Amino acid sequence: MIFTLGLIDLPFEPDKNQIIYIDGTNNTSIDSLVRYNYFGIRRSFEARGYDFCYIPYLKQELLDHEKIHYNAPYAKSGHAKYITDDNFILKYMVEPDKRTEVPPSLLYYIPDFEDKSIPGAHYLFRGIPISELSFESDPVLRGVLKDILIDIDENSDRLLYRMMDDDEMSLMACESRPTIADEEFDHEAKVLMQEIEERIEKLREKGIKSYIIENLVLNNKKLSKMIITKTNKIILREYFTEINMTPLPKAVYFLFLKHPEGIMFSYLPDYREELLEIYRKLRGRMYNEEEARKRVWAVTDPLNNSINEKCSRIREAFVSQFDERFARWYYVDGERGEVKKIALPRDLVEWENKDI
């Protein structure tokens, strides 16, 4: 029998594409079957667009060095802390004293759904119990889960999205046609981010996986200090990372870094000479006055898209190295029509090169 599980104050943001195995009864026979058939189960879910999360195995799989660095760049190493409660999600139940009544089940998140029969719930999950009766004749968990997945696939309206259908909910994406640099700021960033999205998707973990990664490392979350070296390298010391940019995006970045108050795109012409001087110092012997002025004039023209492209390259340089939760402190950002700035507190910025 399918049930709804109400949860409060989860330590991670749920992902509707994740299917989580949970068991408040500690049924060792079913748990053993999950372990034995884990890789087949995971492949079956992946074929249907779902991400199967079996916490005991996730704790090992997520100890990949590159994944750790991307999702928790503050971690000095991948040394694991032992997560003792593999069913920790159940302690966030509206009635946690009933956690032992939750049978071995598959949970999936129901976004944008309100169930008044579970007052106080911030998150609602649908649960599909894995009954021991299913194993009477053929105790092969892979086959049982395959049947469940087919059921979900064929009856997705009934099982996964029924409540949204009852309310006749739909999401519409509306796009405007911006005409000036400030209005195209977000759009340009999204276009350029698609170029590195495939690599990022292999590293970025969402939902319960991001929480587990944060609990597998020994260090506390913190922002890294930024060092601008004498040779103009951008080093994030505590993240053990160098941020690479080509000269003009780096010049734009240094300009915004030197102006913590932020800069309105409409006022960019006022910063042309300052940006030109930064660019000249970054280019060194490769500097060409005529070419430099042409490029800087385009970047500081509020009616030109060049500034959006440069800011998107800046964003890409950080988001390609670590998760958005940390990267957003370092790149140039701001609301449409407002100042654009770098959020990083300037006491975390050290300029070894005093000439920039």
C-alpha positions, 0 to 999 in steps of 0.5 A, a space after each residue: 500500500 502506497 503511503 505519504 511520509 511527512 517530514 520537517 526541516 530536512 538538512 538537504 533540499 530534496 531532488 524529485 528524481 531520487 529514489 531513496 531506500 529506507 527502513 525503520 524496521 531494520 529488516 535485515 533480510 530485505 536489506 541484504 537483498 538490496 545490497 546483493 542486487 544493488 548495481 542491477 537495481 541502480 541500472 534499472 532506475 537509471 534507465 528510467 531516469 531515476 537516481 537510486 540512493 542506498 545510503 550505506 553504499 553512497 557513503 563509499 561511492 561519494 568518497 571520490 576525490 574530484 566529487 569531494 572537491 567539487 561539492 565540498 572544496 573546503 575539505 583537505 582530504 577525503 577522510 570519512 566520518 562514519 555516518 551511523 544512522 543510515 535511516 537518518 531521514 526518518 528522524 525528521 518525520 512529523 511524528 519521529 516516534 513512529 519511525 519504527 513503523 516505516 517498513 522497507 520502502 522506496 521514497 520519492 519526493 513530491 514537490 509543490 504538494 500540500 497534504 492537510 492530513 499531515 499538519 506541520 509537514 514541510 516535505 512530503 514523500 511518497 513511499 512504496 513498501 517492499 513487502 516480504 510477501 513479494 519474495 515468497 516464490 522468488 526472492 530476487 529483489 531485482 525482479 521485484 523492483 523492476 516490477 515496481 519501476 514498470 508500475 511507476 513508469 506506466 502509471 506515473 500520473 497516478 503515482 508520481 504526479 497525481 496530486 498535481 494533476 488533480 489541481 491541474 497544475 502546470 509550469 510555464 517558462 516565459 522568456 523575454 527578449 532583452 535589448 540591453 546588456 543589463 537585461 541579458 545578464 542572466 540569459 547570457 550566463 545560462 547559454 555559456 554555462 551549457 558548455 560545461 554543464 556535462 562535466 559539472 553534472 558528473 560532479 555536482 551532487 544534489 539532494 541526499 547525496 550533497 548532504 552525505 558528502 558534507 558529512 563525509 569530510 572532516 572540515 567545516 564549511 567555510 569560504 576560502 581566502 583569495 590570493 591575487 599573486 604577484 604574477 596575477 594568478 587567482 588562488 583560492 588558498 583554502 580550496 587548493 584551487 587556481 582559477 584560470 581566466 583569459 586576460 580580458 575576463 580577468 581584467 573585468 573581474 579585477 575591476 569588480 573585485 576592486 569595487 566592493 560597492 558594485 557597478 551598474 552596467 549603465 555606468 560602465 563607461 565611467 570605468 573605461 580608463 580604469 579597466 584599460 589600465 588593468 588590462 594593459 598590466 595583465 597583457 604586459 608585452 602582448 599589449 596592443 593599444 588600438 586593439 585593447 581600446 576596441 575591446 575595452 570600449 565594447 565591454 563597457 558599452 551598456 548596449 553591447 552584449 560583451 560585458 555579459 559574455 565576460 561575466 559569464 566566463 567569470 562565472 564559468 571559471 568558478 562554477 566549473 571548479 566547485 558547487 554553486 553554493 560556494 561559487 556564488 560568493 566569488 563571481 560577478 552577480 546581481 539582480 536585473 537593473 541593480 548593481 553587479 558585484 562580487 559578494 566575497 567579503 574583501 577581508 578575504 582578498 589579498 593582493 600580492 600585486 600592488 600594481 593592479 
